[in-house]
Protein backbone atom coordinates (compact mmCIF):
# COMPACT_ATOMS: atom_id res chain seq x y z
CA UNK A 1 0.00 0.00 0.00
CA UNK A 2 1.24 3.48 -0.86
CA UNK A 3 2.73 5.47 2.05
CA UNK A 4 0.18 8.23 1.49
CA UNK A 5 -2.70 5.82 2.20
CA UNK A 6 -0.84 4.28 5.13
CA UNK A 7 -0.40 7.73 6.65
CA UNK A 8 -4.06 8.51 6.17
CA UNK A 9 -5.06 5.21 7.80
CA UNK A 10 -2.78 6.06 10.71
CA UNK A 11 -4.61 9.35 11.21
CA UNK A 12 -8.06 7.76 10.98
CA UNK A 13 -7.17 4.93 13.36
CA UNK A 14 -5.12 6.80 15.95
CA UNK A 15 -5.97 10.50 15.82
CA UNK A 16 -7.42 12.02 18.98
CA UNK A 17 -11.20 12.46 18.83
CA UNK A 18 -13.20 14.58 21.28
CA UNK A 19 -16.18 14.31 18.96
CA UNK A 20 -16.88 13.07 15.42
CA UNK A 21 -15.64 16.13 13.49
CA UNK A 22 -12.49 14.47 12.12
CA UNK A 23 -14.38 11.54 10.64
CA UNK A 24 -16.98 13.69 8.87
CA UNK A 25 -14.19 15.98 7.65
CA UNK A 26 -12.12 13.27 5.95
CA UNK A 27 -15.19 11.46 4.64
CA UNK A 28 -16.39 14.65 2.95
CA UNK A 29 -12.97 15.10 1.31
CA UNK A 30 -12.79 11.55 -0.04
CA UNK A 31 -16.40 11.60 -1.19
CA UNK A 32 -15.81 14.86 -3.07
CA UNK A 33 -12.80 13.34 -4.84
CA UNK A 34 -14.87 10.30 -5.82
CA UNK A 35 -17.89 12.24 -7.08
CA UNK A 36 -15.79 14.86 -8.89
CA UNK A 37 -12.76 12.97 -10.23
CA UNK A 38 -11.28 16.00 -12.01
CA UNK A 39 -11.34 18.25 -8.97
CA UNK A 40 -8.01 19.43 -7.56
CA UNK A 41 -8.85 22.21 -5.11
CA UNK A 42 -11.78 21.78 -2.74
CA UNK A 43 -13.46 24.76 -1.11
CA UNK A 44 -14.84 24.37 2.39
CA UNK A 45 -18.32 25.19 1.04
CA UNK A 46 -18.49 21.76 -0.62
CA UNK A 47 -17.30 19.98 2.50
CA UNK A 48 -19.66 21.91 4.77
CA UNK A 49 -22.73 20.85 2.79
CA UNK A 50 -21.67 17.21 2.90
CA UNK A 51 -20.92 17.34 6.62
CA UNK A 52 -24.27 18.99 7.25
CA UNK A 53 -25.91 16.13 5.32
CA UNK A 54 -24.13 13.42 7.34
CA UNK A 55 -25.27 14.93 10.63
CA UNK A 56 -28.73 15.63 9.25
CA UNK A 57 -29.30 11.97 8.32
CA UNK A 58 -27.97 10.56 11.58
CA UNK A 59 -29.95 13.05 13.66
CA UNK A 60 -33.31 13.11 11.91
CA UNK A 61 -33.47 9.30 11.67
CA UNK A 62 -31.74 8.19 14.88
CA UNK A 63 -31.04 11.27 17.02
CA UNK A 64 -27.43 10.16 17.50
CA UNK A 65 -25.33 12.38 19.76
CA UNK A 66 -21.97 13.39 18.26
CA UNK A 67 -20.06 14.15 21.48
CA UNK A 68 -20.03 12.94 25.11
CA UNK A 69 -21.50 16.10 26.66
CA UNK A 70 -25.17 16.74 25.74
CA UNK A 71 -24.91 20.13 27.47
CA UNK A 72 -22.02 21.20 25.25
CA UNK A 73 -22.74 19.75 21.85
CA UNK A 74 -20.38 20.36 18.89
CA UNK A 75 -21.30 23.60 17.16
CA UNK A 76 -21.89 22.03 13.74
CA UNK A 77 -24.18 19.44 15.29
CA UNK A 78 -26.10 22.25 17.04
CA UNK A 79 -26.49 24.03 13.70
CA UNK A 80 -27.98 20.89 12.17
CA UNK A 81 -30.38 20.40 15.10
CA UNK A 82 -31.56 24.00 14.69
CA UNK A 83 -32.28 23.43 11.00
CA UNK A 84 -34.10 20.16 11.71
CA UNK A 85 -36.31 21.99 14.21
CA UNK A 86 -37.14 24.63 11.59
CA UNK A 87 -37.81 21.95 8.97
CA UNK A 88 -40.15 20.01 11.25
CA UNK A 89 -42.11 23.14 12.17
CA UNK A 90 -42.87 23.62 8.47
CA UNK A 91 -43.07 20.09 7.06
CA UNK A 92 -43.77 17.72 9.97
CA UNK A 93 -41.86 14.96 11.71
CA UNK A 94 -41.57 12.43 8.87
CA UNK A 95 -37.79 11.96 8.45
CA UNK A 96 -36.32 12.70 5.03
CA UNK A 97 -32.84 12.21 3.63
CA UNK A 98 -30.82 15.38 3.23
CA UNK A 99 -30.54 14.80 -0.53
CA UNK A 100 -34.34 14.60 -0.78
CA UNK A 101 -35.03 17.96 0.84
CA UNK A 102 -31.79 19.85 0.27
CA UNK A 103 -33.56 22.36 -1.97
CA UNK A 104 -35.89 23.27 0.91
CA UNK A 105 -33.04 24.07 3.27
CA UNK A 106 -30.66 26.96 3.66
CA UNK A 107 -27.43 25.30 4.75
CA UNK A 108 -25.42 27.81 6.84
CA UNK A 109 -22.13 26.96 5.14
CA UNK A 110 -20.31 30.05 6.44
CA UNK A 111 -20.96 29.10 10.04
CA UNK A 112 -19.81 25.55 9.40
CA UNK A 113 -16.78 26.77 7.45
CA UNK A 114 -15.70 28.83 10.45
CA UNK A 115 -15.75 25.78 12.71
CA UNK A 116 -13.83 23.70 10.16
CA UNK A 117 -11.17 26.41 9.81
CA UNK A 118 -10.82 26.96 13.53
CA UNK A 119 -11.01 23.46 14.96
CA UNK A 120 -10.84 20.72 12.33
CA UNK A 121 -8.80 21.22 9.14
CA UNK A 122 -5.38 21.51 10.79
CA UNK A 123 -6.03 19.31 13.82
CA UNK A 124 -6.95 16.39 11.60
CA UNK A 125 -3.38 16.20 10.29
CA UNK A 126 -1.83 15.94 13.78
CA UNK A 127 -1.32 12.59 15.51
CA UNK A 128 0.78 12.25 18.67
CA UNK A 129 2.70 15.45 17.96
CA UNK A 130 3.46 14.59 14.31
CA UNK A 131 1.89 16.21 11.25
CA UNK A 132 1.07 14.20 8.14
CA UNK A 133 1.06 15.56 4.58
CA UNK A 134 -2.38 14.59 3.33
CA UNK A 135 -3.41 17.88 1.75
CA UNK A 136 -2.23 21.42 1.25
CA UNK A 137 -4.20 23.77 3.48
CA UNK A 138 -5.08 27.36 2.58
CA UNK A 139 -6.96 28.48 5.69
CA UNK A 140 -7.34 32.10 4.64
CA UNK A 141 -9.21 31.15 1.46
CA UNK A 142 -10.68 27.99 3.00
CA UNK A 143 -9.40 25.66 0.35
CA UNK A 144 -7.64 22.31 0.57
CA UNK A 145 -5.70 20.52 -2.16
CA UNK A 146 -5.34 16.75 -1.60
CA UNK A 147 -1.84 15.64 -2.57
CA UNK A 148 -3.06 12.32 -4.00
CA UNK A 149 -6.70 12.60 -4.94
CA UNK A 150 -6.19 9.67 -7.31
CA UNK A 151 -5.31 7.40 -4.38
CA UNK A 152 -8.24 8.66 -2.35
CA UNK A 153 -10.48 7.54 -5.20
CA UNK A 154 -8.70 4.21 -5.66
CA UNK A 155 -8.87 3.27 -1.98
CA UNK A 156 -12.18 4.98 -1.20
CA UNK A 157 -14.08 1.78 -0.34
CA UNK A 158 -11.49 0.69 2.21
CA UNK A 159 -11.19 4.19 3.62
CA UNK A 160 -14.96 4.61 3.98
CA UNK A 161 -15.17 1.35 5.93
CA UNK A 162 -12.32 2.44 8.20
CA UNK A 163 -13.91 5.86 8.75
CA UNK A 164 -17.28 4.32 9.58
CA UNK A 165 -15.65 1.89 11.99
CA UNK A 166 -13.88 4.68 13.91
CA UNK A 167 -17.00 6.83 13.74
CA UNK A 168 -19.06 3.98 15.20
CA UNK A 169 -16.52 3.41 17.96
CA UNK A 170 -16.81 7.05 18.97
CA UNK A 171 -20.60 7.08 18.86
CA UNK A 172 -20.77 3.98 21.04
CA UNK A 173 -19.01 5.87 23.82
CA UNK A 174 -21.98 8.16 24.42
CA UNK A 175 -24.97 6.65 22.58
CA UNK A 176 -26.69 3.72 24.25
CA UNK A 177 -28.93 2.78 21.35
CA UNK A 178 -28.40 -0.58 19.62
CA UNK A 179 -27.14 -1.25 16.07
CA UNK A 180 -25.07 1.91 15.78
CA UNK A 181 -22.81 0.47 13.08
CA UNK A 182 -25.85 -0.29 10.92
CA UNK A 183 -27.21 3.18 11.55
CA UNK A 184 -23.95 4.83 10.51
CA UNK A 185 -23.66 2.70 7.38
CA UNK A 186 -27.35 3.08 6.55
CA UNK A 187 -27.36 6.86 6.82
CA UNK A 188 -24.19 7.15 4.73
CA UNK A 189 -25.66 5.06 1.96
CA UNK A 190 -29.22 6.29 2.41
CA UNK A 191 -30.52 2.73 2.12
CA UNK A 192 -32.69 2.53 5.23
CA UNK A 193 -36.15 1.25 4.36
CA UNK A 194 -39.06 1.11 6.78
CA UNK A 195 -40.86 -2.23 6.49
CA UNK A 196 -44.62 -2.51 6.32
CA UNK A 197 -46.19 -3.33 9.70
CA UNK A 198 -49.33 -4.85 8.18
CA UNK A 199 -48.08 -8.38 8.89
CA UNK A 200 -48.37 -7.68 12.63
CA UNK A 201 -52.12 -6.96 12.51
CA UNK A 202 -53.09 -10.60 12.93
CA UNK A 203 -51.20 -10.68 16.24
CA UNK A 204 -52.41 -7.34 17.54
CA UNK A 205 -55.99 -8.35 16.70
CA UNK A 206 -55.71 -11.30 19.08
CA UNK A 207 -55.32 -9.04 22.09
CA UNK A 208 -57.11 -5.94 20.76
CA UNK A 209 -59.88 -7.07 18.37
CA UNK A 210 -61.93 -3.92 19.00
CA UNK A 211 -59.06 -1.66 17.92
CA UNK A 212 -58.82 0.47 21.04
CA UNK A 213 -56.11 3.11 20.88
CA UNK A 214 -53.23 2.18 23.19
CA UNK A 215 -52.69 5.80 24.20
CA UNK A 216 -56.17 7.35 24.33
CA UNK A 217 -58.20 4.19 25.15
CA UNK A 218 -60.74 5.30 22.53
CA UNK A 219 -62.04 3.13 19.70
CA UNK A 220 -60.20 3.81 16.43
CA UNK A 221 -62.12 4.32 13.21
CA UNK A 222 -61.00 1.86 10.55
CA UNK A 223 -59.65 4.60 8.32
CA UNK A 224 -57.48 5.90 11.18
CA UNK A 225 -56.09 2.57 12.36
CA UNK A 226 -52.31 2.76 12.69
CA UNK A 227 -49.51 0.71 14.27
CA UNK A 228 -47.08 2.52 16.55
CA UNK A 229 -43.64 1.76 17.98
CA UNK A 230 -44.02 2.60 21.68
CA UNK A 231 -40.25 2.89 22.07
CA UNK A 232 -39.33 4.95 18.98
CA UNK A 233 -38.16 3.09 15.90
CA UNK A 234 -35.34 5.62 15.65
CA UNK A 235 -33.90 4.11 18.82
CA UNK A 236 -34.42 0.38 18.21
CA UNK A 237 -34.09 0.45 14.41
CA UNK A 238 -36.26 -2.69 14.28
CA UNK A 239 -39.85 -3.88 14.31
CA UNK A 240 -40.64 -6.05 17.34
CA UNK A 241 -44.10 -7.33 18.19
CA UNK A 242 -43.53 -6.57 21.88
CA UNK A 243 -43.10 -2.89 20.97
CA UNK A 244 -46.04 -2.50 18.56
CA UNK A 245 -49.55 -1.34 19.43
CA UNK A 246 -52.67 -0.04 17.73
CA UNK A 247 -53.09 3.75 17.86
CA UNK A 248 -55.17 6.38 16.16
CA UNK A 249 -53.29 7.75 13.16
CA UNK A 250 -53.51 11.33 14.45
CA UNK A 251 -51.94 10.27 17.76
CA UNK A 252 -49.18 8.45 15.95
CA UNK A 253 -48.39 11.51 13.83
CA UNK A 254 -48.28 13.91 16.78
CA UNK A 255 -46.19 11.57 18.94
CA UNK A 256 -43.08 11.82 16.74
CA UNK A 257 -39.94 10.39 18.36
CA UNK A 258 -40.88 11.27 21.94
CA UNK A 259 -39.62 8.91 24.63
CA UNK A 260 -42.61 7.35 26.45
CA UNK A 261 -43.20 7.94 30.16
CA UNK A 262 -43.05 5.16 32.75
CA UNK A 263 -46.81 4.69 32.87
CA UNK A 264 -46.81 3.99 29.13
CA UNK A 265 -44.03 1.43 29.63
CA UNK A 266 -45.99 -0.25 32.42
CA UNK A 267 -49.05 -0.39 30.16
CA UNK A 268 -46.96 -2.00 27.42
CA UNK A 269 -45.57 -4.61 29.82
CA UNK A 270 -49.11 -5.52 30.89
CA UNK A 271 -50.28 -5.62 27.27
CA UNK A 272 -47.45 -7.99 26.34
CA UNK A 273 -48.45 -10.45 29.05
CA UNK A 274 -52.05 -10.41 27.76
CA UNK A 275 -50.87 -10.87 24.20
CA UNK A 276 -48.60 -13.75 25.20
CA UNK A 277 -51.55 -15.59 26.77
CA UNK A 278 -53.46 -15.23 23.51
CA UNK A 279 -50.53 -16.57 21.47
CA UNK A 280 -49.10 -19.26 23.74
CA UNK A 281 -50.95 -22.10 22.03
CA UNK A 282 -49.82 -21.04 18.55
CA UNK A 283 -46.72 -22.29 16.76
CA UNK A 284 -45.14 -19.02 15.71
CA UNK A 285 -41.65 -17.51 15.84
CA UNK A 286 -43.01 -14.40 17.54
CA UNK A 287 -43.96 -16.46 20.60
CA UNK A 288 -40.32 -16.89 21.62
CA UNK A 289 -39.58 -13.23 20.93
CA UNK A 290 -42.52 -12.13 23.05
CA UNK A 291 -41.63 -14.51 25.89
CA UNK A 292 -38.02 -13.32 25.85
CA UNK A 293 -39.14 -9.71 26.10
CA UNK A 294 -41.23 -10.59 29.18
CA UNK A 295 -38.70 -12.86 30.90
CA UNK A 296 -35.73 -10.50 30.30
CA UNK A 297 -37.63 -7.26 30.86
CA UNK A 298 -36.62 -5.96 27.43
CA UNK A 299 -39.25 -3.21 27.36
CA UNK A 300 -37.88 -1.58 30.49
CA UNK A 301 -34.23 -2.20 29.56
CA UNK A 302 -34.62 -0.54 26.17
CA UNK A 303 -36.70 2.27 27.65
CA UNK A 304 -33.94 3.08 30.17
CA UNK A 305 -31.31 2.87 27.41
CA UNK A 306 -33.40 5.17 25.23
CA UNK A 307 -33.18 7.84 27.93
CA UNK A 308 -29.41 7.41 28.34
C-alpha positions in Angstrom: 0.0 0.0 0.0 1.2 3.5 -0.9 2.7 5.5 2.0 0.2 8.2 1.5 -2.7 5.8 2.2 -0.8 4.3 5.1 -0.4 7.7 6.7 -4.1 8.5 6.2 -5.1 5.2 7.8 -2.8 6.1 10.7 -4.6 9.3 11.2 -8.1 7.8 11.0 -7.2 4.9 13.4 -5.1 6.8 16.0 -6.0 10.5 15.8 -7.4 12.0 19.0 -11.2 12.5 18.8 -13.2 14.6 21.3 -16.2 14.3 19.0 -16.9 13.1 15.4 -15.6 16.1 13.5 -12.5 14.5 12.1 -14.4 11.5 10.6 -17.0 13.7 8.9 -14.2 16.0 7.7 -12.1 13.3 5.9 -15.2 11.5 4.6 -16.4 14.6 3.0 -13.0 15.1 1.3 -12.8 11.6 0.0 -16.4 11.6 -1.2 -15.8 14.9 -3.1 -12.8 13.3 -4.8 -14.9 10.3 -5.8 -17.9 12.2 -7.1 -15.8 14.9 -8.9 -12.8 13.0 -10.2 -11.3 16.0 -12.0 -11.3 18.3 -9.0 -8.0 19.4 -7.6 -8.8 22.2 -5.1 -11.8 21.8 -2.7 -13.5 24.8 -1.1 -14.8 24.4 2.4 -18.3 25.2 1.0 -18.5 21.8 -0.6 -17.3 20.0 2.5 -19.7 21.9 4.8 -22.7 20.9 2.8 -21.7 17.2 2.9 -20.9 17.3 6.6 -24.3 19.0 7.3 -25.9 16.1 5.3 -24.1 13.4 7.3 -25.3 14.9 10.6 -28.7 15.6 9.3 -29.3 12.0 8.3 -28.0 10.6 11.6 -29.9 13.0 13.7 -33.3 13.1 11.9 -33.5 9.3 11.7 -31.7 8.2 14.9 -31.0 11.3 17.0 -27.4 10.2 17.5 -25.3 12.4 19.8 -22.0 13.4 18.3 -20.1 14.2 21.5 -20.0 12.9 25.1 -21.5 16.1 26.7 -25.2 16.7 25.7 -24.9 20.1 27.5 -22.0 21.2 25.3 -22.7 19.7 21.9 -20.4 20.4 18.9 -21.3 23.6 17.2 -21.9 22.0 13.7 -24.2 19.4 15.3 -26.1 22.2 17.0 -26.5 24.0 13.7 -28.0 20.9 12.2 -30.4 20.4 15.1 -31.6 24.0 14.7 -32.3 23.4 11.0 -34.1 20.2 11.7 -36.3 22.0 14.2 -37.1 24.6 11.6 -37.8 22.0 9.0 -40.1 20.0 11.3 -42.1 23.1 12.2 -42.9 23.6 8.5 -43.1 20.1 7.1 -43.8 17.7 10.0 -41.9 15.0 11.7 -41.6 12.4 8.9 -37.8 12.0 8.4 -36.3 12.7 5.0 -32.8 12.2 3.6 -30.8 15.4 3.2 -30.5 14.8 -0.5 -34.3 14.6 -0.8 -35.0 18.0 0.8 -31.8 19.8 0.3 -33.6 22.4 -2.0 -35.9 23.3 0.9 -33.0 24.1 3.3 -30.7 27.0 3.7 -27.4 25.3 4.8 -25.4 27.8 6.8 -22.1 27.0 5.1 -20.3 30.0 6.4 -21.0 29.1 10.0 -19.8 25.6 9.4 -16.8 26.8 7.4 -15.7 28.8 10.5 -15.7 25.8 12.7 -13.8 23.7 10.2 -11.2 26.4 9.8 -10.8 27.0 13.5 -11.0 23.5 15.0 -10.8 20.7 12.3 -8.8 21.2 9.1 -5.4 21.5 10.8 -6.0 19.3 13.8 -6.9 16.4 11.6 -3.4 16.2 10.3 -1.8 15.9 13.8 -1.3 12.6 15.5 0.8 12.3 18.7 2.7 15.4 18.0 3.5 14.6 14.3 1.9 16.2 11.3 1.1 14.2 8.1 1.1 15.6 4.6 -2.4 14.6 3.3 -3.4 17.9 1.8 -2.2 21.4 1.3 -4.2 23.8 3.5 -5.1 27.4 2.6 -7.0 28.5 5.7 -7.3 32.1 4.6 -9.2 31.1 1.5 -10.7 28.0 3.0 -9.4 25.7 0.4 -7.6 22.3 0.6 -5.7 20.5 -2.2 -5.3 16.8 -1.6 -1.8 15.6 -2.6 -3.1 12.3 -4.0 -6.7 12.6 -4.9 -6.2 9.7 -7.3 -5.3 7.4 -4.4 -8.2 8.7 -2.3 -10.5 7.5 -5.2 -8.7 4.2 -5.7 -8.9 3.3 -2.0 -12.2 5.0 -1.2 -14.1 1.8 -0.3 -11.5 0.7 2.2 -11.2 4.2 3.6 -15.0 4.6 4.0 -15.2 1.3 5.9 -12.3 2.4 8.2 -13.9 5.9 8.8 -17.3 4.3 9.6 -15.6 1.9 12.0 -13.9 4.7 13.9 -17.0 6.8 13.7 -19.1 4.0 15.2 -16.5 3.4 18.0 -16.8 7.0 19.0 -20.6 7.1 18.9 -20.8 4.0 21.0 -19.0 5.9 23.8 -22.0 8.2 24.4 -25.0 6.6 22.6 -26.7 3.7 24.2 -28.9 2.8 21.3 -28.4 -0.6 19.6 -27.1 -1.3 16.1 -25.1 1.9 15.8 -22.8 0.5 13.1 -25.8 -0.3 10.9 -27.2 3.2 11.6 -24.0 4.8 10.5 -23.7 2.7 7.4 -27.3 3.1 6.6 -27.4 6.9 6.8 -24.2 7.1 4.7 -25.7 5.1 2.0 -29.2 6.3 2.4 -30.5 2.7 2.1 -32.7 2.5 5.2 -36.2 1.2 4.4 -39.1 1.1 6.8 -40.9 -2.2 6.5 -44.6 -2.5 6.3 -46.2 -3.3 9.7 -49.3 -4.9 8.2 -48.1 -8.4 8.9 -48.4 -7.7 12.6 -52.1 -7.0 12.5 -53.1 -10.6 12.9 -51.2 -10.7 16.2 -52.4 -7.3 17.5 -56.0 -8.3 16.7 -55.7 -11.3 19.1 -55.3 -9.0 22.1 -57.1 -5.9 20.8 -59.9 -7.1 18.4 -61.9 -3.9 19.0 -59.1 -1.7 17.9 -58.8 0.5 21.0 -56.1 3.1 20.9 -53.2 2.2 23.2 -52.7 5.8 24.2 -56.2 7.4 24.3 -58.2 4.2 25.1 -60.7 5.3 22.5 -62.0 3.1 19.7 -60.2 3.8 16.4 -62.1 4.3 13.2 -61.0 1.9 10.5 -59.6 4.6 8.3 -57.5 5.9 11.2 -56.1 2.6 12.4 -52.3 2.8 12.7 -49.5 0.7 14.3 -47.1 2.5 16.5 -43.6 1.8 18.0 -44.0 2.6 21.7 -40.2 2.9 22.1 -39.3 4.9 19.0 -38.2 3.1 15.9 -35.3 5.6 15.6 -33.9 4.1 18.8 -34.4 0.4 18.2 -34.1 0.4 14.4 -36.3 -2.7 14.3 -39.9 -3.9 14.3 -40.6 -6.0 17.3 -44.1 -7.3 18.2 -43.5 -6.6 21.9 -43.1 -2.9 21.0 -46.0 -2.5 18.6 -49.6 -1.3 19.4 -52.7 0.0 17.7 -53.1 3.8 17.9 -55.2 6.4 16.2 -53.3 7.7 13.2 -53.5 11.3 14.5 -51.9 10.3 17.8 -49.2 8.4 15.9 -48.4 11.5 13.8 -48.3 13.9 16.8 -46.2 11.6 18.9 -43.1 11.8 16.7 -39.9 10.4 18.4 -40.9 11.3 21.9 -39.6 8.9 24.6 -42.6 7.3 26.5 -43.2 7.9 30.2 -43.0 5.2 32.8 -46.8 4.7 32.9 -46.8 4.0 29.1 -44.0 1.4 29.6 -46.0 -0.2 32.4 -49.0 -0.4 30.2 -47.0 -2.0 27.4 -45.6 -4.6 29.8 -49.1 -5.5 30.9 -50.3 -5.6 27.3 -47.4 -8.0 26.3 -48.5 -10.4 29.1 -52.0 -10.4 27.8 -50.9 -10.9 24.2 -48.6 -13.7 25.2 -51.5 -15.6 26.8 -53.5 -15.2 23.5 -50.5 -16.6 21.5 -49.1 -19.3 23.7 -51.0 -22.1 22.0 -49.8 -21.0 18.5 -46.7 -22.3 16.8 -45.1 -19.0 15.7 -41.7 -17.5 15.8 -43.0 -14.4 17.5 -44.0 -16.5 20.6 -40.3 -16.9 21.6 -39.6 -13.2 20.9 -42.5 -12.1 23.1 -41.6 -14.5 25.9 -38.0 -13.3 25.9 -39.1 -9.7 26.1 -41.2 -10.6 29.2 -38.7 -12.9 30.9 -35.7 -10.5 30.3 -37.6 -7.3 30.9 -36.6 -6.0 27.4 -39.3 -3.2 27.4 -37.9 -1.6 30.5 -34.2 -2.2 29.6 -34.6 -0.5 26.2 -36.7 2.3 27.7 -33.9 3.1 30.2 -31.3 2.9 27.4 -33.4 5.2 25.2 -33.2 7.8 27.9 -29.4 7.4 28.3 
